[in-house]
Amino acid sequence: MQTCDPMKKFFLLVLLVFLTFSSLSAQSFNGVPLGRGLSETYQSFLDKGFKPLRSVDGIRYLVGSVAGDKYEIGLVYTPISKKVWKIVVYTMPVFSWDLLKYQHAKFKEILTRNYGEPSSDFWFFQRPYYEGDGFELQAIRKNALLSAVFFQDSQGNHIYMELESYQIGQGQVCVSYENSTAQELNKAETRKLESSSF
C-alpha cells in the first residue's frame, strides 16, 4: 500500500478549506452568519457537528471540522444583548515553522481571492530573532514576530489574519471575521456597562 506524502495531504486539506472559504463573506463563516444571537449561532455550529469546549470572558469556544480539517472557533459576543460580533478561527497548532509559514501563505492567498488585496500586510521579526535562526516559533511566543494581514469586504466588515503561539514550540494561524454593525453594538453596550459601573 502506498502512503501519501504529508505535503500532498496538507495541500489537499488547504484546497478543501479554500472551497469552503471561497463562498464566504465577512458576514458569515462556514455558512453561519455573524450578528445573530449567541444561542442561535452556537446551535448552528453544533448542528454542523462542532463540539463545545469552554466559555471564557465573553467568548464561547467550539471545535469541529470545516472541509475535512479540524479548527477551533471562538464566538465573541456583546455583553448585554449577546449578539455574535466576531468569529475567530484557529488552525490546529503545528510544531514546524515551515508548515506554519506555508499555512499562512495559503490562507493569505485564499483571503485575497475572496476579498481582494489586503488593506494592510506586514511581517517582521524583532531583534534578536530573524527568519532562519531556528527560533521562529519562540519569537511568536515572545511577541517578537509581528505579522498581520487585514482585509475589508464591500460592506465594511473586517477580516484579519495573524500568527499566534499555542504552547512553547507550537504556532497556529488565526483568522478573525468581524461584523461591523454588531461590532458597533458591542462598543455601545460596553460603554453603557462602564458608565453604569463607574
Secondary structure, 3 states (H helix, E strand, C coil): CCCCCHHHHHHHHHHHHHHHHCCCCCCEECCEECCCEHHHHHHHHHHCCCEEEEEECCEEEEEEEECCEEEEEEEEECCCCCEEEEEEEEECCECCHHHHHHHHHHHHHHHHHHHCCCCEEEEEECCCCCCCCCCHHHHHHCCCEEEEEEEECCCCCEEEEEEEECCCCCEEEEEEEECHHHHHHHHHHHHHHHHHHC
